């Protein structure tokens, strides 16, 4: 009796998805690198951000998180490109959406650097929506991942989504400023405090539903950075650190909740 020793037939759709993720990741990395190295249209990304006199912006060092994000993005990209992962159901669920997010990431740079700020917000929302879609489809924080896929799928998406959550809020404030809105009838400080409150509420929802510490720590990093940037504004300085501390506490409590629940049940 003849046995079939042939290897499984390669699915072209899977190979195409893997290639799309690799190419769009390289596009995003190349555009972001060129934007600051050249720099694109004569100014780097941070210099453009500094022209907006808004308060929901962290100190410059906070943006170093992009280095971590791109390392995590590369980890996801390399892992999904392995032949052994061609039929991975999680990568099938997320690959094309990830490619869309990478296209949005690189395209945002062009809109931002050439002054198309409302367009930059629309592109930012596409990026945010793509990351959120992947996050929900993969049920991060709800389903167990092995250690490897935690490191190369779950954590990259959580950190990326956390930062783009903050970036999207900041992008909204920048666009409104570019359109001539000064925050009326509220002061810029009042709006900054409101936005910090919104961030804490989002963190609370994430802590309660997912207990995703990777996502929450990004918000802690960003909110603390806002405090550091505005040391000369005691109210905002205190509010930023308070928001960061509260988000950190929410994350710790969310992680401890499974261990505390049996104790609370036995004590009742």
PEPE-V77366 format. One record per residue. N is the residue number from 1. RES is the residue in three letters. PSI is psi in degrees with one decimal (none if undefined). NEAR is the number of other C-alpha atoms within 12 Angstrom. D_CENTER is the distance of its C-alpha to the mean C-alpha in Angstrom with 1 decimal. Layout:
n: [N,N]
res: [RES,RES]
psi: [PSI,PSI]
near: [NEAR,NEAR]
d_center: [D_CENTER,D_CENTER]
//
This chain:
n: [1,2,3,4,5,6,7,8,9,10,11,12,13,14,15,16,17,18,19,20,21,22,23,24,25,26,27,28,29,30,31,32,33,34,35,36,37,38,39,40,41,42,43,44,45,46,47,48,49,50,51,52,53,54,55,56,57,58,59,60,61,62,63,64,65,66,67,68,69,70,71,72,73,74,75,76,77,78,79,80,81,82,83,84,85,86,87,88,89,90,91,92,93,94,95,96,97,98,99,100,101,102,103,104,105,106,107,108,109,110,111,112,113,114,115,116,117,118,119,120,121,122,123,124,125,126,127,128,129,130,131,132,133,134,135,136,137,138,139,140,141,142,143,144,145,146,147,148,149,150,151,152,153,154,155,156,157,158,159,160,161,162,163,164,165,166,167,168,169,170,171,172,173,174,175,176,177,178,179,180,181,182,183,184,185,186,187,188,189,190,191,192,193,194,195,196,197,198,199,200,201,202,203,204,205,206,207,208,209,210,211,212,213,214,215,216,217,218,219,220,221,222,223,224,225,226,227,228,229,230,231,232,233,234,235,236,237,238,239,240,241,242,243,244,245,246,247,248,249,250,251,252,253,254,255,256,257,258,259,260,261,262,263,264,265,266,267,268]
res: [UNK,UNK,UNK,UNK,UNK,UNK,UNK,UNK,UNK,UNK,UNK,UNK,UNK,UNK,UNK,UNK,UNK,UNK,UNK,UNK,UNK,UNK,UNK,UNK,UNK,UNK,UNK,UNK,UNK,UNK,UNK,UNK,UNK,UNK,UNK,UNK,UNK,UNK,UNK,UNK,UNK,UNK,UNK,UNK,UNK,UNK,UNK,UNK,UNK,UNK,UNK,UNK,UNK,UNK,UNK,UNK,UNK,UNK,UNK,UNK,UNK,UNK,UNK,UNK,UNK,UNK,UNK,UNK,UNK,UNK,UNK,UNK,UNK,UNK,UNK,UNK,UNK,UNK,UNK,UNK,UNK,UNK,UNK,UNK,UNK,UNK,UNK,UNK,UNK,UNK,UNK,UNK,UNK,UNK,UNK,UNK,UNK,UNK,UNK,UNK,UNK,UNK,UNK,UNK,UNK,UNK,UNK,UNK,UNK,UNK,UNK,UNK,UNK,UNK,UNK,UNK,UNK,UNK,UNK,UNK,UNK,UNK,UNK,UNK,UNK,UNK,UNK,UNK,UNK,UNK,UNK,UNK,UNK,UNK,UNK,UNK,UNK,UNK,UNK,UNK,UNK,UNK,UNK,UNK,UNK,UNK,UNK,UNK,UNK,UNK,UNK,UNK,UNK,UNK,UNK,UNK,UNK,UNK,UNK,UNK,UNK,UNK,UNK,UNK,UNK,UNK,UNK,UNK,UNK,UNK,UNK,UNK,UNK,UNK,UNK,UNK,UNK,UNK,UNK,UNK,UNK,UNK,UNK,UNK,UNK,UNK,UNK,UNK,UNK,UNK,UNK,UNK,UNK,UNK,UNK,UNK,UNK,UNK,UNK,UNK,UNK,UNK,UNK,UNK,UNK,UNK,UNK,UNK,UNK,UNK,UNK,UNK,UNK,UNK,UNK,UNK,UNK,UNK,UNK,UNK,UNK,UNK,UNK,UNK,UNK,UNK,UNK,UNK,UNK,UNK,UNK,UNK,UNK,UNK,UNK,UNK,UNK,UNK,UNK,UNK,UNK,UNK,UNK,UNK,UNK,UNK,UNK,UNK,UNK,UNK,UNK,UNK,UNK,UNK,UNK,UNK,UNK,UNK,UNK,UNK,UNK,UNK,UNK,UNK,UNK,UNK,UNK,UNK]
psi: [129.4,127.6,150.4,109.2,6.6,149.7,156.5,144.0,132.4,131.7,115.5,-35.3,-37.4,-42.5,-41.6,-40.6,-45.4,-44.2,-39.6,-41.4,-43.6,-48.1,-40.8,-32.3,-45.4,-38.2,-49.0,-44.1,-42.4,-44.4,-44.3,-39.6,-44.5,-34.3,-34.8,-25.4,-36.1,-50.6,162.6,126.9,25.2,-6.1,143.8,171.1,-41.7,-36.8,-37.2,-43.3,-36.9,-15.6,-14.3,120.5,68.7,161.5,-14.9,62.8,125.0,170.0,156.4,-37.1,-24.6,-30.6,-4.8,-14.1,-22.3,-32.4,-44.1,-44.3,-43.8,-31.3,-41.5,-38.6,-42.1,-37.7,-46.0,-45.2,-45.4,-43.4,-47.0,-21.0,-10.2,139.1,-34.0,-16.8,11.0,-34.6,17.1,120.6,-32.1,-37.9,-32.1,-37.4,-30.1,-18.7,-52.6,-35.0,-37.8,-42.0,-40.7,-42.6,-38.6,-38.0,-42.6,-39.8,-51.9,-38.1,-31.5,-38.0,-44.6,-45.2,-40.8,-47.6,-24.9,13.1,16.0,72.2,-42.8,-38.5,-37.9,-37.6,-42.7,-42.8,-39.6,-39.2,-32.2,-44.1,-46.2,-44.1,-38.0,-42.8,-41.4,-39.3,-43.9,-43.9,-43.9,-40.6,-35.5,-3.9,45.6,133.3,-11.0,-31.0,145.9,142.4,145.6,172.0,-41.6,-48.3,-23.4,-43.7,-33.5,-7.1,-60.1,-52.1,-45.0,-43.5,-37.3,-46.8,-45.2,-48.1,-39.9,-44.9,-40.0,-26.6,-48.5,-44.0,-36.9,-41.4,-44.5,-38.3,-38.1,-46.8,-37.1,-44.0,-43.3,-39.9,-41.9,-25.7,1.7,8.6,125.2,10.6,-8.2,145.7,-1.7,156.5,159.7,-36.2,-43.5,-41.4,-39.0,-41.0,-39.5,-43.1,-36.9,-41.4,-41.3,-42.8,-40.6,-39.3,-42.1,-40.9,-40.6,-42.1,-41.4,-40.8,-40.2,-40.0,-29.3,-22.6,43.0,95.9,-31.7,-45.0,-45.8,-36.6,-29.8,-41.1,-37.9,-45.9,-45.2,-45.2,-39.1,-35.4,-32.9,-41.5,-45.1,-38.0,-32.9,53.6,-27.9,-2.1,91.6,-38.7,-49.9,-38.1,-47.5,-41.9,-39.4,-45.5,-36.2,-42.6,-44.0,-43.9,-39.0,-41.4,-40.6,-42.6,-41.8,-40.9,-42.8,-44.8,-37.8,-38.8,-32.0,-15.5,-44.6,-34.7,-32.3,-27.6,-45.4,-35.8,-41.4,-36.6,-39.7,-25.8,-20.1,none]
near: [3,5,5,7,7,8,6,11,12,15,14,12,16,28,26,20,31,36,25,27,36,31,26,30,38,25,25,33,30,23,30,32,21,23,29,22,16,16,21,25,20,17,23,25,30,26,18,27,31,20,18,26,23,34,41,44,41,37,26,23,18,27,25,19,27,26,19,20,30,29,23,28,39,29,27,35,35,26,28,39,29,21,17,17,23,28,25,23,15,30,35,27,26,36,46,32,33,46,37,33,37,39,32,36,42,32,32,36,39,31,28,36,30,22,25,22,29,24,24,31,33,23,32,39,30,29,35,35,26,32,39,29,26,32,36,25,25,30,23,35,29,18,18,15,18,13,11,16,25,26,22,29,39,39,35,37,49,40,40,43,41,37,40,36,36,39,37,32,33,36,35,31,32,35,31,23,24,25,16,14,19,22,24,13,10,13,15,25,27,21,25,34,29,24,32,40,26,22,37,35,20,28,40,30,20,34,32,25,21,29,31,40,33,34,41,46,35,39,49,36,34,43,47,35,35,41,35,28,27,27,20,12,17,17,19,34,29,24,32,41,31,26,38,33,25,29,41,33,24,33,33,25,23,27,24,18,21,15,13,15,15,12,12,11,11,8,8,7]
d_center: [55.3,52.7,49.2,46.1,44.5,42.4,38.6,36.4,36.1,32.8,31.0,30.3,27.4,25.5,26.3,25.2,21.8,21.4,22.7,20.4,17.3,18.9,20.0,16.9,14.9,17.9,17.9,14.4,15.3,18.7,17.9,15.5,18.2,21.0,19.6,20.1,23.0,25.2,23.8,23.2,25.6,26.7,23.8,20.7,17.3,17.7,21.3,20.4,18.0,20.9,23.2,21.7,23.4,20.9,20.1,16.5,15.6,15.2,17.6,17.3,16.9,13.5,12.1,13.4,10.1,9.6,12.5,11.1,8.1,10.9,13.1,11.1,10.8,14.5,15.3,14.1,15.9,19.0,19.3,19.1,21.7,24.2,27.3,27.3,23.9,25.1,25.8,23.1,22.5,18.8,18.3,20.5,18.4,15.1,16.4,17.3,14.2,12.1,14.7,14.3,10.6,11.9,14.8,12.8,10.9,14.4,16.2,14.2,15.7,19.2,19.0,17.8,20.4,23.2,22.8,21.9,19.6,19.9,19.1,16.0,14.9,15.9,14.0,10.8,11.5,12.3,8.9,7.4,10.5,10.4,7.3,9.0,12.2,11.6,10.5,13.7,15.9,15.4,16.0,13.7,15.3,18.5,19.8,20.7,19.4,21.7,20.8,20.1,17.8,16.0,15.4,14.7,13.1,12.0,10.5,8.5,7.0,6.6,5.3,2.7,2.6,4.0,3.6,3.6,5.9,7.7,8.0,9.3,11.8,12.8,13.4,15.6,17.6,18.1,19.4,21.7,23.0,23.7,25.7,27.8,26.7,27.3,26.0,29.5,30.9,28.5,28.0,24.8,24.9,25.2,22.2,20.1,21.4,20.7,17.0,16.8,18.6,16.3,13.3,15.7,16.7,13.3,13.1,16.7,16.1,13.5,15.9,18.8,17.8,15.7,16.2,12.9,13.2,10.3,8.0,10.8,11.4,8.3,9.8,13.1,12.4,11.5,14.4,16.8,16.1,17.2,20.3,21.0,20.9,23.3,25.8,28.6,27.5,28.4,27.1,23.5,23.7,24.8,22.4,19.3,20.6,21.7,18.4,16.8,19.8,19.7,16.2,17.3,20.5,18.9,17.0,20.3,22.3,20.1,20.6,24.3,25.0,26.2,28.6,29.8,30.6,33.7,35.0,34.7,36.4,39.2,39.8,40.3]
//
